[in-house]
Amino acid sequence: MQLQRNLLVVNAWLNGYGPFNFLLDTGVSTSIITSPALADSLGLSHGERFRVVGAGGSDTGLLAYQSDNVQVTMPGIIAPRMSWLVLSEDVLNLSGYVGIPIHGILGSELFRSFVVTLKPEAGHLLLNDSATYRAPKGRKWANIPLSLERGKAYFTAPVQLSDSVNMSLKLVLDTGASHALSLELDSDPRLVGPAKRLPTDLGRGLTGIVQGYLGRVPRLQLGHFQLPSVLTSYPNSGDVHQRIDVPRNGNVGYELLKRFLLVIDYPHRRMLLRPNTHFRDAFEHDMSGMELLATGPDYRRFLVLRVMPDSPAAVAGLEIDEELLSINFLPVSVFTLTQLSHMLHSQDGRTLLLLLRRPNGELHSTTIRLKRQI
């Protein structure tokens, strides 16, 4: 597996063709092909059609159809008759966000069939037969019970919200989320946001940008392991689809999970964790205030997609749709989007010299000083 922008990418073959890249996402109960052109090129069957509904029941104008009996192959395993949803339009543009070709999302079917071990440091995904799997033991490991509801895994974790407020929160296990922790304040009247917060765009969904703010919780506990000062997303309630059939308080994403050797064991309804060398890494946010979109045949051209008001990028005069050409005198083509993202999360006060090209072709340079704002 690859780790790109805190998202897990795995290879799979469909009906003998590929390999294709898929995000590995426990937060999605049904696997999705985001490219209708790929589905058509493979001659996939067109089954029942659906209208995709967005946050709050809004009509996205997006259609999807179900394609059954698709053979899915990964090294060592075959799913002979798997069902997929195929979107009528690639509205998510996961390739541009991740910086490599992404053809869809592989959901929780894989986790229902195997005991899945994620080794982010080694870049390995290990699949074990649940009938013969022997779980590791010892104080180095924590065993977290999981509940499986409507194709997703939930667990309860103690979270310190402030100096005086501690709560046990029900959280979705979401390997397809790039953040560390996300909390939905309207899920419980006792939930309160932090006093210090940074308004920002939190990501993109089927209905567009998810807005909200970033803050920190003093502590989150997983078994006997405690993680301090966890960077936390607080989405606006109108931008989050409320799963009223399965009440929950939020989700945990891969920015937090990557700090562990992780065993996701749906068959035995548990998650096993052992800290790795990244366990004590600080949780950092983007310190530039700009979001880049990867384009071009090799995804090595980078356009400014958004600039947050009053951010270092805004102060430096960056504008939407500019193309980033070089950074610290190095052409950006030598970097992946993941590497650029790491750079923009790297160090409070770091200075970066940028060369950009405006949509009218005009070149200009500017200096951006990274700033930790939360």
QUIRAUR-V446088 format. One record per residue. RES is the residue in three letters. SS is DSSP state (a for helix, b for strand, c for the rest). PHI is phi in whole degrees, -180 to 180 (none if undefined). BURIAL is # if it has 9 or more other ideal C-beta (glycine too) atoms within 8 Angstrom, else .. Layout:
res=[RES RES]
ss=[SS SS]
phi=[PHI PHI]
burial=[BURIAL BURIAL]
//
This chain:
res=[MET GLN LEU GLN ARG ASN LEU LEU VAL VAL ASN ALA TRP LEU ASN GLY TYR GLY PRO PHE ASN PHE LEU LEU ASP THR GLY VAL SER THR SER ILE ILE THR SER PRO ALA LEU ALA ASP SER LEU GLY LEU SER HIS GLY GLU ARG PHE ARG VAL VAL GLY ALA GLY GLY SER ASP THR GLY LEU LEU ALA TYR GLN SER ASP ASN VAL GLN VAL THR MET PRO GLY ILE ILE ALA PRO ARG MET SER TRP LEU VAL LEU SER GLU ASP VAL LEU ASN LEU SER GLY TYR VAL GLY ILE PRO ILE HIS GLY ILE LEU GLY SER GLU LEU PHE ARG SER PHE VAL VAL THR LEU LYS PRO GLU ALA GLY HIS LEU LEU LEU ASN ASP SER ALA THR TYR ARG ALA PRO LYS GLY ARG LYS TRP ALA ASN ILE PRO LEU SER LEU GLU ARG GLY LYS ALA TYR PHE THR ALA PRO VAL GLN LEU SER ASP SER VAL ASN MET SER LEU LYS LEU VAL LEU ASP THR GLY ALA SER HIS ALA LEU SER LEU GLU LEU ASP SER ASP PRO ARG LEU VAL GLY PRO ALA LYS ARG LEU PRO THR ASP LEU GLY ARG GLY LEU THR GLY ILE VAL GLN GLY TYR LEU GLY ARG VAL PRO ARG LEU GLN LEU GLY HIS PHE GLN LEU PRO SER VAL LEU THR SER TYR PRO ASN SER GLY ASP VAL HIS GLN ARG ILE ASP VAL PRO ARG ASN GLY ASN VAL GLY TYR GLU LEU LEU LYS ARG PHE LEU LEU VAL ILE ASP TYR PRO HIS ARG ARG MET LEU LEU ARG PRO ASN THR HIS PHE ARG ASP ALA PHE GLU HIS ASP MET SER GLY MET GLU LEU LEU ALA THR GLY PRO ASP TYR ARG ARG PHE LEU VAL LEU ARG VAL MET PRO ASP SER PRO ALA ALA VAL ALA GLY LEU GLU ILE ASP GLU GLU LEU LEU SER ILE ASN PHE LEU PRO VAL SER VAL PHE THR LEU THR GLN LEU SER HIS MET LEU HIS SER GLN ASP GLY ARG THR LEU LEU LEU LEU LEU ARG ARG PRO ASN GLY GLU LEU HIS SER THR THR ILE ARG LEU LYS ARG GLN ILE]
ss=[c b b b c c b b b b b b b b c c b b b b b b b b c c c c c c c b b c c a a a a a a c c c c c c c b b b b b c a a a c b b b b b b b b b b b b b b b b c c b b b b b b b b b b b c c c c c c a a a a a c c c c c b b b c c a a a a a c b b b b b c c c c b b b b b c c c c c c c c c c c c c b b b b c b b b c c b b b b b b b b b c c c c c b b b b b b b b c c c c c c c b b b c a a a c c c c c c c c c c b b b b b b b b c c b b b b b b b b b b b b b b b c c b b b b b b b b b b b c a a a c c c c c c c c c c b b b c a a a a c c b b b b b b c c c c b b b b b b c c c c c c c c c c c c c c b b b b b b c c c c c b b b b b b b c c c c a a a a c c c c c c c b b b b b c c b b a a a c c a a a a a a a a c c c c c c b b b b b b b c c c c c b b b b b b b c c c c c]
phi=[none -111 -112 -122 52 65 -122 -86 -120 -125 -94 -150 -109 -113 50 87 -108 145 -81 -117 -96 -131 -75 -94 -135 -72 -82 -120 -81 -123 -70 -130 -100 -86 -107 -64 -65 -64 -60 -66 -66 -90 67 -70 -68 -101 -100 -58 -101 -134 -101 -81 -103 -97 -59 69 83 -71 -84 -83 75 -101 -110 -145 -131 -92 -121 -100 59 -92 -81 -117 -122 -127 -52 92 -138 -137 -105 -72 -142 -104 -101 -129 -98 -113 -76 -75 -153 -83 -74 -77 45 -62 -62 -67 -75 -85 96 -141 -61 -124 -104 166 -129 -94 -89 -78 -56 -61 -76 -72 -95 -140 -87 -108 -108 -106 -118 -63 -68 -88 71 -118 -121 -114 -113 -119 -66 -64 -71 -112 -69 -116 -73 -68 -130 121 -68 -72 -113 -116 -113 -109 -65 -115 -112 -108 -136 52 83 -122 -105 -125 -145 -110 -136 -70 -128 -88 -91 -160 -61 -118 -117 -125 -140 -92 -111 -89 -126 -81 -81 -130 -70 -91 -103 -86 -82 -86 -144 -130 -122 -104 -64 -81 -79 -159 -63 -80 -75 -129 -80 -75 -68 -93 -147 -125 -61 -164 -83 -97 157 -132 -120 -65 -102 118 -74 -92 -103 166 -151 -103 -153 -138 -101 -61 -163 -130 -117 -122 61 -98 -103 -116 -115 -90 47 -81 -63 -131 -94 -124 -72 -61 -60 -71 -99 -121 -73 -81 -85 -66 -76 -132 -60 -155 -105 161 -149 -111 -108 -78 -60 -89 -65 -68 -81 -132 -76 -121 -112 -103 -119 -61 -56 -104 52 -158 -128 -111 -131 -138 -58 -111 -68 -95 -58 -94 -63 -70 -85 -123 -106 -63 -100 -102 85 -126 -116 -103 -118 -83 -137 87 -63 -111 55 -117 -107 -128 -107 -78 -88 -147 -129 -78 -58 63 -89 -54 -66 -67 -61 -79 86 -70 -130 -62 78 -70 -103 -80 -102 -149 -140 52 69 -105 -63 -68 -65 -83 -109 -90 -63 -62 -65 -65 -63 -60 -63 -79 -103 -79 -156 -60 89 -67 -105 -123 -97 -114 -115 -132 -123 -74 -56 -84 95 -70 -93 -154 -116 -156 -114 -119 -109 -64 -141 -75 -107 -149]
burial=[# . # # # # # # # # # # # # # . . # . # # # # # # # # # . # # # # # # # . # # . . # . # . . . . # # . # . # # . . . . # . # # # # # # . . # # # # # . . . . # . . # # # # # # . . # . # . # # # # # # # . # # # # # # # # # # . . # # # # # # # . . . . # . # # . # . . # . # . . . . . # # # # . # . # . . # # # # # . # # # # # . . . # . # . # # # # # # # # # # # # # # # # # . # . . . # . . # . . # # . # # # # . # . . . # # # # # # # # # # # # # # . . # . # . # # # # # # # . # . # # . . . . . # . # # # # # # # # # # # # # # # # # # # . # # # # # # # # # . # # . . . # . # # # # # # . # # # . . . . # # # # # # . # # # . . # # # # . # . # . . . # # # # # # . . . . # . . # # # # . # # . # # # # . . . # . # # # # # # # . . . . # . . # # # # # # . . #]
//
